[in-house]
Amino acid sequence: GLRELGELLYATHTGTPTDSELLLEKMREIDELKARLRELEGEPIIHLICPRCGHEVQPEDVYCRDCGEKL
Ligand SMILES: [Zn+2]
């Protein structure tokens, strides 16, 4: 995790020999997590459904396109 990466970076800073391959792997891991976070923070897909028939309706719809129920 991030703590491990921090320790690795600290070890590099202090001159302690580190496995750079491991560091790169950790960097990739972080990038992956960041990408996943962006996905989660993305615009939520809102599915509105008609309360009467359950047909999917659009936010701008006033009436259900399927059964005509006023939304
Ligand atoms: Zn409907």
N, CA, C, O and the ligand as a Tripos MOL2 file, in Angstrom:
@<TRIPOS>MOLECULE
protein
  285   283    72     0     0
PROTEIN
NO_CHARGES

@<TRIPOS>ATOM
      1 N           0.8120   -1.2090    0.0000 N.3       1 GLY1
      2 CA          0.0000    0.0000    0.0000 C.3       1 GLY1
      3 C           0.8480    1.2620    0.0000 C.2       1 GLY1
      4 O           2.0500    1.2070   -0.2600 O.2       1 GLY1
      5 N           0.2270    2.3970    0.2900 N.am      2 LEU2
      6 CA          0.9130    3.6840    0.2920 C.3       2 LEU2
      7 C           2.0010    3.7330    1.3560 C.2       2 LEU2
      8 O           3.0530    4.3380    1.1490 O.2       2 LEU2
      9 N           1.7490    3.1020    2.4830 N.am      3 ARG3
     10 CA          2.7150    3.1000    3.5720 C.3       3 ARG3
     11 C           4.0090    2.4170    3.1090 C.2       3 ARG3
     12 O           5.1110    2.8980    3.3730 O.2       3 ARG3
     13 N           3.8460    1.2810    2.4090 N.am      4 GLU4
     14 CA          5.0020    0.5540    1.9050 C.3       4 GLU4
     15 C           5.8100    1.4240    0.9530 C.2       4 GLU4
     16 O           7.0390    1.4660    1.0170 O.2       4 GLU4
     17 N           5.1010    2.1140    0.0710 N.am      5 LEU5
     18 CA          5.7580    2.9840   -0.9090 C.3       5 LEU5
     19 C           6.5260    4.0780   -0.1900 C.2       5 LEU5
     20 O           7.6620    4.3910   -0.5470 O.2       5 LEU5
     21 N           5.9010    4.6540    0.8200 N.am      6 GLY6
     22 CA          6.5400    5.6980    1.5950 C.3       6 GLY6
     23 C           7.8200    5.1980    2.2330 C.2       6 GLY6
     24 O           8.8300    5.9020    2.2370 O.2       6 GLY6
     25 N           7.7900    4.0020    2.7670 N.am      7 GLU7
     26 CA          8.9710    3.4100    3.3950 C.3       7 GLU7
     27 C          10.0690    3.1920    2.3700 C.2       7 GLU7
     28 O          11.2460    3.4300    2.6440 O.2       7 GLU7
     29 N           9.6740    2.7350    1.1780 N.am      8 LEU8
     30 CA         10.6450    2.4980    0.1150 C.3       8 LEU8
     31 C          11.3010    3.8050   -0.3110 C.2       8 LEU8
     32 O          12.5170    3.8710   -0.4960 O.2       8 LEU8
     33 N          10.4840    4.8410   -0.4630 N.am      9 LEU9
     34 CA         11.0080    6.1470   -0.8680 C.3       9 LEU9
     35 C          11.9330    6.6940    0.2130 C.2       9 LEU9
     36 O          12.9720    7.2850   -0.0810 O.2       9 LEU9
     37 N          11.5490    6.4940    1.4370 N.am     10 TYR10
     38 CA         12.3520    6.9740    2.5590 C.3      10 TYR10
     39 C          13.6890    6.2520    2.5830 C.2      10 TYR10
     40 O          14.7390    6.8530    2.8090 O.2      10 TYR10
     41 N          13.6220    4.9400    2.3430 N.am     11 ALA11
     42 CA         14.8310    4.1220    2.3210 C.3      11 ALA11
     43 C          15.7630    4.6040    1.2090 C.2      11 ALA11
     44 O          16.9790    4.6570    1.3920 O.2      11 ALA11
     45 N          15.1910    4.9530    0.0600 N.am     12 THR12
     46 CA         15.9880    5.4630   -1.0600 C.3      12 THR12
     47 C          16.6430    6.7780   -0.6680 C.2      12 THR12
     48 O          17.8160    7.0140   -0.9550 O.2      12 THR12
     49 N          15.8710    7.6230   -0.0120 N.am     13 HIS13
     50 CA         16.3480    8.9420    0.4030 C.3      13 HIS13
     51 C          17.5120    8.8210    1.3760 C.2      13 HIS13
     52 O          18.4700    9.5920    1.3120 O.2      13 HIS13
     53 N          17.4230    7.8650    2.2620 N.am     14 THR14
     54 CA         18.4500    7.7100    3.2830 C.3      14 THR14
     55 C          19.6220    6.8820    2.7820 C.2      14 THR14
     56 O          20.5730    6.6430    3.5260 O.2      14 THR14
     57 N          19.5680    6.4510    1.5520 N.am     15 GLY15
     58 CA         20.6820    5.7270    0.9570 C.3      15 GLY15
     59 C          20.6630    4.2350    1.1930 C.2      15 GLY15
     60 O          21.6050    3.5310    0.8290 O.2      15 GLY15
     61 N          19.6000    3.7500    1.7970 N.am     16 THR16
     62 CA         19.4790    2.3190    2.0040 C.3      16 THR16
     63 C          19.1960    1.6550    0.6580 C.2      16 THR16
     64 O          18.2650    2.0550   -0.0410 O.2      16 THR16
     65 N          19.9730    0.6630    0.2930 N.am     17 PRO17
     66 CA         19.7100    0.0240   -1.0010 C.3      17 PRO17
     67 C          18.3040   -0.5610   -1.0560 C.2      17 PRO17
     68 O          17.8640   -1.2420   -0.1290 O.2      17 PRO17
     69 N          17.6200   -0.2900   -2.1370 N.am     18 THR18
     70 CA         16.2650   -0.8200   -2.3060 C.3      18 THR18
     71 C          16.1590   -1.5070   -3.6610 C.2      18 THR18
     72 O          16.9620   -1.2860   -4.5670 O.2      18 THR18
     73 N          15.1800   -2.3140   -3.7560 N.am     19 ASP19
     74 CA         14.9060   -2.9980   -5.0100 C.3      19 ASP19
     75 C          14.0810   -2.0610   -5.8870 C.2      19 ASP19
     76 O          12.8890   -1.8800   -5.6420 O.2      19 ASP19
     77 N          14.6980   -1.4630   -6.9030 N.am     20 SER20
     78 CA         13.9930   -0.5010   -7.7510 C.3      20 SER20
     79 C          12.8530   -1.1570   -8.5200 C.2      20 SER20
     80 O          11.8580   -0.5100   -8.8460 O.2      20 SER20
     81 N          13.0090   -2.4400   -8.8060 N.am     21 GLU21
     82 CA         11.9370   -3.1570   -9.4950 C.3      21 GLU21
     83 C          10.6890   -3.1840   -8.6220 C.2      21 GLU21
     84 O           9.5650   -3.0110   -9.0950 O.2      21 GLU21
     85 N          10.9250   -3.4050   -7.3390 N.am     22 LEU22
     86 CA          9.8150   -3.4460   -6.3830 C.3      22 LEU22
     87 C           9.1670   -2.0700   -6.3040 C.2      22 LEU22
     88 O           7.9450   -1.9460   -6.2240 O.2      22 LEU22
     89 N          10.0060   -1.0430   -6.3280 N.am     23 LEU23
     90 CA          9.5040    0.3340   -6.2700 C.3      23 LEU23
     91 C           8.6380    0.6290   -7.4900 C.2      23 LEU23
     92 O           7.5580    1.2070   -7.3710 O.2      23 LEU23
     93 N           9.1170    0.2310   -8.6530 N.am     24 LEU24
     94 CA          8.3510    0.4410   -9.8820 C.3      24 LEU24
     95 C           7.0140   -0.2930   -9.8140 C.2      24 LEU24
     96 O           5.9760    0.2040  -10.2520 O.2      24 LEU24
     97 N           7.0840   -1.4770   -9.2540 N.am     25 GLU25
     98 CA          5.8600   -2.2730   -9.1290 C.3      25 GLU25
     99 C           4.8560   -1.5560   -8.2330 C.2      25 GLU25
    100 O           3.6540   -1.5450   -8.5000 O.2      25 GLU25
    101 N           5.3800   -0.9570   -7.1610 N.am     26 LYS26
    102 CA          4.5180   -0.2190   -6.2300 C.3      26 LYS26
    103 C           3.9180    1.0000   -6.9270 C.2      26 LYS26
    104 O           2.7470    1.3270   -6.7300 O.2      26 LYS26
    105 N           4.7320    1.6650   -7.7430 N.am     27 MET27
    106 CA          4.2600    2.8390   -8.4840 C.3      27 MET27
    107 C           3.1010    2.4550   -9.3970 C.2      27 MET27
    108 O           2.0990    3.1630   -9.4940 O.2      27 MET27
    109 N           3.2660    1.3150  -10.0630 N.am     28 ARG28
    110 CA          2.2120    0.8420  -10.9600 C.3      28 ARG28
    111 C           0.9490    0.5350  -10.1700 C.2      28 ARG28
    112 O          -0.1700    0.7890  -10.6170 O.2      28 ARG28
    113 N           1.1630   -0.0180   -8.9810 N.am     29 GLU29
    114 CA          0.0350   -0.3560   -8.1060 C.3      29 GLU29
    115 C          -0.7350    0.9150   -7.7440 C.2      29 GLU29
    116 O          -1.9660    0.9250   -7.7460 O.2      29 GLU29
    117 N          -0.0080    1.9730   -7.4370 N.am     30 ILE30
    118 CA         -0.6250    3.2570   -7.0770 C.3      30 ILE30
    119 C          -1.4060    3.8130   -8.2710 C.2      30 ILE30
    120 O          -2.5350    4.2810   -8.1280 O.2      30 ILE30
    121 N          -0.7760    3.7520   -9.4600 N.am     31 ASP31
    122 CA         -1.4410    4.2480  -10.6670 C.3      31 ASP31
    123 C          -2.7640    3.5280  -10.8880 C.2      31 ASP31
    124 O          -3.7690    4.1320  -11.2640 O.2      31 ASP31
    125 N          -2.7370    2.2310  -10.6480 N.am     32 GLU32
    126 CA         -3.9330    1.4140  -10.8320 C.3      32 GLU32
    127 C          -5.0250    1.8580   -9.8650 C.2      32 GLU32
    128 O          -6.1920    1.9940  -10.2320 O.2      32 GLU32
    129 N          -4.6120    2.0800   -8.6190 N.am     33 LEU33
    130 CA         -5.5720    2.5070   -7.5970 C.3      33 LEU33
    131 C          -6.1570    3.8670   -7.9410 C.2      33 LEU33
    132 O          -7.3500    4.1060   -7.7540 O.2      33 LEU33
    133 N          -5.3010    4.7620   -8.4500 N.am     34 LYS34
    134 CA         -5.7620    6.1000   -8.8210 C.3      34 LYS34
    135 C          -6.7810    6.0100   -9.9560 C.2      34 LYS34
    136 O          -7.7980    6.7040   -9.9500 O.2      34 LYS34
    137 N          -6.4930    5.1470  -10.9270 N.am     35 ALA35
    138 CA         -7.4020    4.9630  -12.0580 C.3      35 ALA35
    139 C          -8.7480    4.4570  -11.5690 C.2      35 ALA35
    140 O          -9.8000    4.8760  -12.0500 O.2      35 ALA35
    141 N          -8.6950    3.5390  -10.5920 N.am     36 ARG36
    142 CA         -9.9320    2.9790  -10.0560 C.3      36 ARG36
    143 C         -10.7160    4.0510   -9.3150 C.2      36 ARG36
    144 O         -11.9440    4.0980   -9.3920 O.2      36 ARG36
    145 N          -9.9980    4.9160   -8.5950 N.am     37 LEU37
    146 CA        -10.6550    6.0000   -7.8560 C.3      37 LEU37
    147 C         -11.3440    6.9520   -8.8140 C.2      37 LEU37
    148 O         -12.4630    7.3960   -8.5580 O.2      37 LEU37
    149 N         -10.6660    7.2730   -9.9430 N.am     38 ARG38
    150 CA        -11.2670    8.1600  -10.9390 C.3      38 ARG38
    151 C         -12.5660    7.5720  -11.4630 C.2      38 ARG38
    152 O         -13.5470    8.2800  -11.6920 O.2      38 ARG38
    153 N         -12.5430    6.2460  -11.6480 N.am     39 GLU39
    154 CA        -13.7410    5.5580  -12.1220 C.3      39 GLU39
    155 C         -14.8810    5.7310  -11.1160 C.2      39 GLU39
    156 O         -16.0230    6.0160  -11.4780 O.2      39 GLU39
    157 N         -14.5280    5.5460   -9.8360 N.am     40 LEU40
    158 CA        -15.5370    5.6250   -8.7820 C.3      40 LEU40
    159 C         -16.0760    7.0400   -8.6420 C.2      40 LEU40
    160 O         -17.2520    7.2340   -8.3330 O.2      40 LEU40
    161 N         -15.2080    8.0390   -8.8710 N.am     41 GLU41
    162 CA        -15.6170    9.4310   -8.7270 C.3      41 GLU41
    163 C         -16.3530    9.9490   -9.9610 C.2      41 GLU41
    164 O         -16.9020   11.0500   -9.9510 O.2      41 GLU41
    165 N         -16.3570    9.1490  -11.0140 N.am     42 GLY42
    166 CA        -16.9980    9.5590  -12.2610 C.3      42 GLY42
    167 C         -18.4800    9.7950  -12.0980 C.2      42 GLY42
    168 O         -19.0860    9.4180  -11.0950 O.2      42 GLY42
    169 N         -19.0510   10.4290  -13.1050 N.am     43 GLU43
    170 CA        -20.4730   10.7490  -13.0890 C.3      43 GLU43
    171 C         -21.3090    9.4940  -12.8460 C.2      43 GLU43
    172 O         -21.1970    8.5070  -13.5740 O.2      43 GLU43
    173 N         -22.1380    9.5460  -11.8240 N.am     44 PRO44
    174 CA        -22.9870    8.3900  -11.5790 C.3      44 PRO44
    175 C         -24.0630    8.2720  -12.6570 C.2      44 PRO44
    176 O         -24.6560    9.2640  -13.0800 O.2      44 PRO44
    177 N         -24.2930    7.0530  -13.0820 N.am     45 ILE45
    178 CA        -25.3350    6.8360  -14.0930 C.3      45 ILE45
    179 C         -26.6520    6.6440  -13.3660 C.2      45 ILE45
    180 O         -26.8610    5.6530  -12.6660 O.2      45 ILE45
    181 N         -27.5360    7.6160  -13.5490 N.am     46 ILE46
    182 CA        -28.8280    7.5660  -12.8550 C.3      46 ILE46
    183 C         -29.8610    6.9260  -13.7740 C.2      46 ILE46
    184 O         -30.0900    7.3800  -14.8950 O.2      46 ILE46
    185 N         -30.4650    5.8830  -13.2810 N.am     47 HIS47
    186 CA        -31.5260    5.2280  -14.0310 C.3      47 HIS47
    187 C         -32.8490    5.5490  -13.3650 C.2      47 HIS47
    188 O         -33.1360    5.1040  -12.2530 O.2      47 HIS47
    189 N         -33.6420    6.3310  -14.0710 N.am     48 LEU48
    190 CA        -34.9630    6.6640  -13.5490 C.3      48 LEU48
    191 C         -35.9640    5.6860  -14.1450 C.2      48 LEU48
    192 O         -35.9180    5.3670  -15.3330 O.2      48 LEU48
    193 N         -36.8450    5.2320  -13.3150 N.am     49 ILE49
    194 CA        -37.8780    4.3210  -13.8090 C.3      49 ILE49
    195 C         -39.2580    4.8280  -13.4330 C.2      49 ILE49
    196 O         -39.4590    5.5020  -12.4230 O.2      49 ILE49
    197 N         -40.1890    4.4730  -14.2880 N.am     50 CYS50
    198 CA        -41.5750    4.8470  -14.0620 C.3      50 CYS50
    199 C         -42.0880    4.1320  -12.8080 C.2      50 CYS50
    200 O         -41.9040    2.9240  -12.6620 O.2      50 CYS50
    201 N         -42.7350    4.8830  -11.8990 N.am     51 PRO51
    202 CA        -43.2370    4.2500  -10.6700 C.3      51 PRO51
    203 C         -44.4050    3.2990  -10.9320 C.2      51 PRO51
    204 O         -44.7400    2.4550  -10.1010 O.2      51 PRO51
    205 N         -45.0180    3.4570  -12.1120 N.am     52 ARG52
    206 CA        -46.2040    2.6450  -12.4060 C.3      52 ARG52
    207 C         -45.8320    1.3400  -13.0950 C.2      52 ARG52
    208 O         -46.2350    0.2560  -12.6730 O.2      52 ARG52
    209 N         -45.0360    1.4730  -14.1890 N.am     53 CYS53
    210 CA        -44.7570    0.2710  -14.9690 C.3      53 CYS53
    211 C         -43.2970   -0.1780  -14.8990 C.2      53 CYS53
    212 O         -42.9600   -1.2770  -15.3390 O.2      53 CYS53
    213 N         -42.4290    0.6790  -14.3430 N.am     54 GLY54
    214 CA        -41.0370    0.2800  -14.2170 C.3      54 GLY54
    215 C         -40.2140    0.4800  -15.4750 C.2      54 GLY54
    216 O         -39.0500    0.0840  -15.5350 O.2      54 GLY54
    217 N         -40.8240    1.0980  -16.4850 N.am     55 HIS55
    218 CA        -40.1080    1.3720  -17.7230 C.3      55 HIS55
    219 C         -39.0700    2.4650  -17.4780 C.2      55 HIS55
    220 O         -39.3210    3.4050  -16.7230 O.2      55 HIS55
    221 N         -37.9160    2.3430  -18.1090 N.am     56 GLU56
    222 CA        -36.8800    3.3460  -17.9250 C.3      56 GLU56
    223 C         -37.2980    4.6600  -18.5790 C.2      56 GLU56
    224 O         -37.7170    4.6750  -19.7370 O.2      56 GLU56
    225 N         -37.1850    5.7570  -17.8410 N.am     57 VAL57
    226 CA        -37.5600    7.0770  -18.3570 C.3      57 VAL57
    227 C         -36.3690    8.0160  -18.2670 C.2      57 VAL57
    228 O         -35.4350    7.7780  -17.5010 O.2      57 VAL57
    229 N         -36.4060    9.0770  -19.0490 N.am     58 GLN58
    230 CA        -35.3360   10.0640  -19.0730 C.3      58 GLN58
    231 C         -35.6550   11.1720  -18.0770 C.2      58 GLN58
    232 O         -36.8230   11.4620  -17.8170 O.2      58 GLN58
    233 N         -34.6000   11.7990  -17.5110 N.am     59 PRO59
    234 CA        -34.8400   12.8670  -16.5130 C.3      59 PRO59
    235 C         -35.7270   13.9960  -17.0370 C.2      59 PRO59
    236 O         -36.4580   14.6260  -16.2740 O.2      59 PRO59
    237 N         -35.6550   14.2470  -18.3580 N.am     60 GLU60
    238 CA        -36.4490   15.3470  -18.9300 C.3      60 GLU60
    239 C         -37.8780   14.9240  -19.2700 C.2      60 GLU60
    240 O         -38.7020   15.7690  -19.6220 O.2      60 GLU60
    241 N         -38.1740   13.6570  -19.1720 N.am     61 ASP61
    242 CA        -39.5160   13.1860  -19.4910 C.3      61 ASP61
    243 C         -40.5280   13.6530  -18.4510 C.2      61 ASP61
    244 O         -40.2710   13.6080  -17.2480 O.2      61 ASP61
    245 N         -41.6950   14.1050  -18.9430 N.am     62 VAL62
    246 CA        -42.7730   14.5150  -18.0360 C.3      62 VAL62
    247 C         -43.7210   13.3360  -17.8380 C.2      62 VAL62
    248 O         -44.2720   13.1140  -16.7600 O.2      62 VAL62
    249 N         -43.8840   12.5930  -18.9290 N.am     63 TYR63
    250 CA        -44.7610   11.4180  -18.8720 C.3      63 TYR63
    251 C         -43.9530   10.1930  -19.2760 C.2      63 TYR63
    252 O         -43.0190   10.2850  -20.0730 O.2      63 TYR63
    253 N         -44.3190    9.0550  -18.7220 N.am     64 CYS64
    254 CA        -43.6800    7.7990  -19.0910 C.3      64 CYS64
    255 C         -43.9860    7.5210  -20.5640 C.2      64 CYS64
    256 O         -45.1270    7.6460  -21.0110 O.2      64 CYS64
    257 N         -42.9540    7.1460  -21.3020 N.am     65 ARG65
    258 CA        -43.1230    6.8820  -22.7260 C.3      65 ARG65
    259 C         -43.8020    5.5340  -22.9750 C.2      65 ARG65
    260 O         -44.2270    5.2240  -24.0880 O.2      65 ARG65
    261 N         -43.8860    4.7700  -21.9340 N.am     66 ASP66
    262 CA        -44.4630    3.4400  -22.0850 C.3      66 ASP66
    263 C         -45.9380    3.4010  -21.7230 C.2      66 ASP66
    264 O         -46.7730    2.9290  -22.4940 O.2      66 ASP66
    265 N         -46.2460    3.9160  -20.5140 N.am     67 CYS67
    266 CA        -47.6360    3.8190  -20.0580 C.3      67 CYS67
    267 C         -48.3080    5.1720  -19.9290 C.2      67 CYS67
    268 O         -49.5160    5.2320  -19.7010 O.2      67 CYS67
    269 N         -47.5510    6.2800  -20.0700 N.am     68 GLY68
    270 CA        -48.1490    7.6030  -20.0260 C.3      68 GLY68
    271 C         -48.3530    8.1480  -18.6200 C.2      68 GLY68
    272 O         -48.9730    9.1980  -18.4440 O.2      68 GLY68
    273 N         -47.8440    7.4550  -17.6320 N.am     69 GLU69
    274 CA        -47.9510    7.9090  -16.2590 C.3      69 GLU69
    275 C         -47.2130    9.2390  -16.0990 C.2      69 GLU69
    276 O         -46.1020    9.4090  -16.6010 O.2      69 GLU69
    277 N         -47.8620   10.1980  -15.3780 N.am     70 LYS70
    278 CA        -47.1880   11.4610  -15.1410 C.3      70 LYS70
    279 C         -46.0770   11.2280  -14.1120 C.2      70 LYS70
    280 O         -46.3000   10.6400  -13.0540 O.2      70 LYS70
    281 N         -44.9030   11.6960  -14.4450 N.am     71 LEU71
    282 CA        -43.7480   11.4540  -13.5700 C.3      71 LEU71
    283 C         -43.5550   12.6090  -12.5930 C.2      71 LEU71
    284 O         -42.6320   12.5800  -11.7780 O.2      71 LEU71
    285 ZN        -44.7740    3.7510  -17.1500 Zn       72 ZN72
@<TRIPOS>BOND
     1     1     2 1
     2     2     3 1
     3     3     4 2
     4     3     5 am
     5     5     6 1
     6     6     7 1
     7     7     8 2
     8     7     9 am
     9     9    10 1
    10    10    11 1
    11    11    12 2
    12    11    13 am
    13    13    14 1
    14    14    15 1
    15    15    16 2
    16    15    17 am
    17    17    18 1
    18    18    19 1
    19    19    20 2
    20    19    21 am
    21    21    22 1
    22    22    23 1
    23    23    24 2
    24    23    25 am
    25    25    26 1
    26    26    27 1
    27    27    28 2
    28    27    29 am
    29    29    30 1
    30    30    31 1
    31    31    32 2
    32    31    33 am
    33    33    34 1
    34    34    35 1
    35    35    36 2
    36    35    37 am
    37    37    38 1
    38    38    39 1
    39    39    40 2
    40    39    41 am
    41    41    42 1
    42    42    43 1
    43    43    44 2
    44    43    45 am
    45    45    46 1
    46    46    47 1
    47    47    48 2
    48    47    49 am
    49    49    50 1
    50    50    51 1
    51    51    52 2
    52    51    53 am
    53    53    54 1
    54    54    55 1
    55    55    56 2
    56    55    57 am
    57    57    58 1
    58    58    59 1
    59    59    60 2
    60    59    61 am
    61    61    62 1
    62    62    63 1
    63    63    64 2
    64    63    65 am
    65    65    66 1
    66    66    67 1
    67    67    68 2
    68    67    69 am
    69    69    70 1
    70    70    71 1
    71    71    72 2
    72    71    73 am
    73    73    74 1
    74    74    75 1
    75    75    76 2
    76    75    77 am
    77    77    78 1
    78    78    79 1
    79    79    80 2
    80    79    81 am
    81    81    82 1
    82    82    83 1
    83    83    84 2
    84    83    85 am
    85    85    86 1
    86    86    87 1
    87    87    88 2
    88    87    89 am
    89    89    90 1
    90    90    91 1
    91    91    92 2
    92    91    93 am
    93    93    94 1
    94    94    95 1
    95    95    96 2
    96    95    97 am
    97    97    98 1
    98    98    99 1
    99    99   100 2
   100    99   101 am
   101   101   102 1
   102   102   103 1
   103   103   104 2
   104   103   105 am
   105   105   106 1
   106   106   107 1
   107   107   108 2
   108   107   109 am
   109   109   110 1
   110   110   111 1
   111   111   112 2
   112   111   113 am
   113   113   114 1
   114   114   115 1
   115   115   116 2
   116   115   117 am
   117   117   118 1
   118   118   119 1
   119   119   120 2
   120   119   121 am
   121   121   122 1
   122   122   123 1
   123   123   124 2
   124   123   125 am
   125   125   126 1
   126   126   127 1
   127   127   128 2
   128   127   129 am
   129   129   130 1
   130   130   131 1
   131   131   132 2
   132   131   133 am
   133   133   134 1
   134   134   135 1
   135   135   136 2
   136   135   137 am
   137   137   138 1
   138   138   139 1
   139   139   140 2
   140   139   141 am
   141   141   142 1
   142   142   143 1
   143   143   144 2
   144   143   145 am
   145   145   146 1
   146   146   147 1
   147   147   148 2
   148   147   149 am
   149   149   150 1
   150   150   151 1
   151   151   152 2
   152   151   153 am
   153   153   154 1
   154   154   155 1
   155   155   156 2
   156   155   157 am
   157   157   158 1
   158   158   159 1
   159   159   160 2
   160   159   161 am
   161   161   162 1
   162   162   163 1
   163   163   164 2
   164   163   165 am
   165   165   166 1
   166   166   167 1
   167   167   168 2
   168   167   169 am
   169   169   170 1
   170   170   171 1
   171   171   172 2
   172   171   173 am
   173   173   174 1
   174   174   175 1
   175   175   176 2
   176   175   177 am
   177   177   178 1
   178   178   179 1
   179   179   180 2
   180   179   181 am
   181   181   182 1
   182   182   183 1
   183   183   184 2
   184   183   185 am
   185   185   186 1
   186   186   187 1
   187   187   188 2
   188   187   189 am
   189   189   190 1
   190   190   191 1
   191   191   192 2
   192   191   193 am
   193   193   194 1
   194   194   195 1
   195   195   196 2
   196   195   197 am
   197   197   198 1
   198   198   199 1
   199   199   200 2
   200   199   201 am
   201   201   202 1
   202   202   203 1
   203   203   204 2
   204   203   205 am
   205   205   206 1
   206   206   207 1
   207   207   208 2
   208   207   209 am
   209   209   210 1
   210   210   211 1
   211   211   212 2
   212   211   213 am
   213   213   214 1
   214   214   215 1
   215   215   216 2
   216   215   217 am
   217   217   218 1
   218   218   219 1
   219   219   220 2
   220   219   221 am
   221   221   222 1
   222   222   223 1
   223   223   224 2
   224   223   225 am
   225   225   226 1
   226   226   227 1
   227   227   228 2
   228   227   229 am
   229   229   230 1
   230   230   231 1
   231   231   232 2
   232   231   233 am
   233   233   234 1
   234   234   235 1
   235   235   236 2
   236   235   237 am
   237   237   238 1
   238   238   239 1
   239   239   240 2
   240   239   241 am
   241   241   242 1
   242   242   243 1
   243   243   244 2
   244   243   245 am
   245   245   246 1
   246   246   247 1
   247   247   248 2
   248   247   249 am
   249   249   250 1
   250   250   251 1
   251   251   252 2
   252   251   253 am
   253   253   254 1
   254   254   255 1
   255   255   256 2
   256   255   257 am
   257   257   258 1
   258   258   259 1
   259   259   260 2
   260   259   261 am
   261   261   262 1
   262   262   263 1
   263   263   264 2
   264   263   265 am
   265   265   266 1
   266   266   267 1
   267   267   268 2
   268   267   269 am
   269   269   270 1
   270   270   271 1
   271   271   272 2
   272   271   273 am
   273   273   274 1
   274   274   275 1
   275   275   276 2
   276   275   277 am
   277   277   278 1
   278   278   279 1
   279   279   280 2
   280   279   281 am
   281   281   282 1
   282   282   283 1
   283   283   284 2
@<TRIPOS>SUBSTRUCTURE
     1 GLY1         2 RESIDUE 1 A GLY
     2 LEU2         6 RESIDUE 1 A LEU
     3 ARG3        10 RESIDUE 1 A ARG
     4 GLU4        14 RESIDUE 1 A GLU
     5 LEU5        18 RESIDUE 1 A LEU
     6 GLY6        22 RESIDUE 1 A GLY
     7 GLU7        26 RESIDUE 1 A GLU
     8 LEU8        30 RESIDUE 1 A LEU
     9 LEU9        34 RESIDUE 1 A LEU
    10 TYR10       38 RESIDUE 1 A TYR
    11 ALA11       42 RESIDUE 1 A ALA
    12 THR12       46 RESIDUE 1 A THR
    13 HIS13       50 RESIDUE 1 A HIS
    14 THR14       54 RESIDUE 1 A THR
    15 GLY15       58 RESIDUE 1 A GLY
    16 THR16       62 RESIDUE 1 A THR
    17 PRO17       66 RESIDUE 1 A PRO
    18 THR18       70 RESIDUE 1 A THR
    19 ASP19       74 RESIDUE 1 A ASP
    20 SER20       78 RESIDUE 1 A SER
    21 GLU21       82 RESIDUE 1 A GLU
    22 LEU22       86 RESIDUE 1 A LEU
    23 LEU23       90 RESIDUE 1 A LEU
    24 LEU24       94 RESIDUE 1 A LEU
    25 GLU25       98 RESIDUE 1 A GLU
    26 LYS26      102 RESIDUE 1 A LYS
    27 MET27      106 RESIDUE 1 A MET
    28 ARG28      110 RESIDUE 1 A ARG
    29 GLU29      114 RESIDUE 1 A GLU
    30 ILE30      118 RESIDUE 1 A ILE
    31 ASP31      122 RESIDUE 1 A ASP
    32 GLU32      126 RESIDUE 1 A GLU
    33 LEU33      130 RESIDUE 1 A LEU
    34 LYS34      134 RESIDUE 1 A LYS
    35 ALA35      138 RESIDUE 1 A ALA
    36 ARG36      142 RESIDUE 1 A ARG
    37 LEU37      146 RESIDUE 1 A LEU
    38 ARG38      150 RESIDUE 1 A ARG
    39 GLU39      154 RESIDUE 1 A GLU
    40 LEU40      158 RESIDUE 1 A LEU
    41 GLU41      162 RESIDUE 1 A GLU
    42 GLY42      166 RESIDUE 1 A GLY
    43 GLU43      170 RESIDUE 1 A GLU
    44 PRO44      174 RESIDUE 1 A PRO
    45 ILE45      178 RESIDUE 1 A ILE
    46 ILE46      182 RESIDUE 1 A ILE
    47 HIS47      186 RESIDUE 1 A HIS
    48 LEU48      190 RESIDUE 1 A LEU
    49 ILE49      194 RESIDUE 1 A ILE
    50 CYS50      198 RESIDUE 1 A CYS
    51 PRO51      202 RESIDUE 1 A PRO
    52 ARG52      206 RESIDUE 1 A ARG
    53 CYS53      210 RESIDUE 1 A CYS
    54 GLY54      214 RESIDUE 1 A GLY
    55 HIS55      218 RESIDUE 1 A HIS
    56 GLU56      222 RESIDUE 1 A GLU
    57 VAL57      226 RESIDUE 1 A VAL
    58 GLN58      230 RESIDUE 1 A GLN
    59 PRO59      234 RESIDUE 1 A PRO
    60 GLU60      238 RESIDUE 1 A GLU
    61 ASP61      242 RESIDUE 1 A ASP
    62 VAL62      246 RESIDUE 1 A VAL
    63 TYR63      250 RESIDUE 1 A TYR
    64 CYS64      254 RESIDUE 1 A CYS
    65 ARG65      258 RESIDUE 1 A ARG
    66 ASP66      262 RESIDUE 1 A ASP
    67 CYS67      266 RESIDUE 1 A CYS
    68 GLY68      270 RESIDUE 1 A GLY
    69 GLU69      274 RESIDUE 1 A GLU
    70 LYS70      278 RESIDUE 1 A LYS
    71 LEU71      282 RESIDUE 1 A LEU
    72 ZN72       285 GROUP 0 **** ****
